């Protein structure tokens, strides 16, 4: 299997926060943002492996800034790391003020997906070939997070 570059999996998607997406504070439901992140990350993972994928883990999410009604939400995702059947996808979420076009980082998250066959069994994915210094840094950091996830799983 030949390797793919992180740029091959890049996804950028945009939403507007509408009234059904908000809580009584007028800010987006965290669960709605997480849903959008999972969808965006899943598309990036599927672009990498060209197979159906399932979410198997989500690392800690910390909302640094609220996202308000009427703001534009930009989600950017790319595969950071691959193992035999799994992929870590990083997702960055920004809010954009529609009047000023100013963007602010709101949160980032790391989603782990496994590629599956038609029966839902894990299948091998192409290796990732980082190209840039940023790609290499993201891949190295993802490998460390993966090891921590595996350590937690085996310590139970």
Secondary structure, 3 states (H helix, E strand, C coil): CCCECHHHHCEEEEEECCHHHECCCCEECHHHHHHHHHHHHHHHHHHHHCCEEEEEEECCCCCCCCCECCCEEEEEEEEEEECCCEEEEEEEEEEECCCCCCEEEEEEEEEEEEEECCCCCECCCCCECCCCHHHHHHHHHHHHHHHHHHHHHHCC
